[in-house]
């Protein structure tokens, strides 16, 4: 009888070993796939960061306008005193970008049209601004679509203009997410605003 017990235990042990070996192989394959995906995405390759990075105010460069900021720096005096940390305001630096050309669109169900200059801000590094520049045609189209969906009643009130700013921010972020996988725009500003 001891002989039959030894025979039945042997196949069970082989089955367990086979199951453990298969599980280990699956773990190695899945881990290798994850590691390969991270490597392809740029993680662990010595680069500073794989995507847009929030910029704390302590790292903000003041007084040196970046491309697209020359107009704003001249209008506001350019160099500002750094806000000491912990004394209010947003903890992240604002990175601004102003579209060179204005946007002109008819208003919905109206004979009037609107012409606006648009600038945006982001708390992220230059990656978001570069994404804007790369996809400017698609972003311009999204902004024009949002402007064309604006009514005359909305455009003549302060509240309507604030709502339009929110819709433009959402339209720009949606376009950037579609094209680059990340939006990053915090606010939209009007640098000029004409209704005729």
C-alpha angles and dihedrals in degrees: 000000000000086000094061093049091055090051094052093047094053097063091046091054092048090050092051092048091049091050092049092049091049092048091049091049091051090049091052092048094048092045090049090050092051092047091048091049092050091048091050090049090055101254115141095010094112094260118138094242139340098230143358114330128205110245115219116219089245088068095044117120108221126195095022106095115213122220110296092024101082092097094049093046092052093047096048099039095261107235116070130181112256113253108240110243115259095029101105134277130082115324090221129073119248116236109198132202125183120200108234097218123055122238119241123189141157115249119242114268091355141104089223128091133201129222117193138175110219133203128173136202132210133184088215131091127267091289091085093048090049089051089052092052093046093050099033095127092055091043092050089052092051091049092049091050091052091047091049090053091057120104128222091245091056095049097054097057130071091230090051090052091050089051089050089053090054092048092049090050090051092047093050093047092048091053093047091047090052094048103033106015093244134070110189101169111134102182142003121216134194114231091180133008125190129167120190 
